[in-house]
């Protein structure tokens, strides 16, 4: 499943990051976005706009072009 498909209020584990731009990959890593990290979709823009995600280090938004290249495994919230 792609991160861009994660519904609002759902939790997932990042399983693969497949980005070709090293600067983008490094910046996402600075945010804490890494394989094995838990991520939650906290807000979704209409018409395929950016989505806001929460990691342990805070909340940030990603465009669909980037989140389409991040694979996840959905997790249930306890």
N, C-alpha and C positions, 0 to 999 in steps of 0.2 A: 504494500500500500504506500502511496506517496504522501508526504507531509501535507501537500496542498489539498488532499482529500479528507484530512482529519476534521471532523465536525467540531463545532464550538462546544466547549466544556468536556471534551474527550481527552484522555491521557494516552500517550504512546511512548515507546522506546525507539530511539534512533538506531537503525540497523545498518544503514549504508549512506555515505555521502559521496555523490558522484559529480563533482563540480570541476570544470577544467580551468577556471581562473584561480590561480593560486592566491591572489590578493583577497578574493571573496572567501575562499576556504579558510585563510588565516584569520580574517575578520570574524567569521562565524565561530571559529575556535576561541577567539578572545571573548566572545559572548558566552562561551561554555557549551556550544553546540558541538557535541562529539558523539561518536558511536557509543551506545550503551547508556546515554543520558536520557532521563525522563523529560518529556515535553508535553505541555498542555496548550490546546488552542483556547484562547480567552476571548477573541473577537474575530469576526469575519466580515469583510467588506462586501457590499453587493456587487454583482456583475463581474466576479472574478478578480476583484482588487486585492490588495495586500491583506494578509491575516496577521493577527497579533498572537504571539506565543509566549508562554511563561517557562523559563528555565530557573534553576536555582539561583542564578545571578540577576534575575530581573525579567522584564517584559520587553519584547522587541517585535517589529513587524518585518515580514518577508514578502516579496513579490512572488507571484505564482511561478515565474521563470526560474527562480531559485528553489522554491519549495517543491517543484516538480522533480528535482534532482536529489531529493533526500528521501530515502525509504525508511519506513517505520513499521512497527508491530504494535497494534492497539493493545492497551492494558485496561483492566477494569479499575475503577476508583473505589477503594474500600471505604 
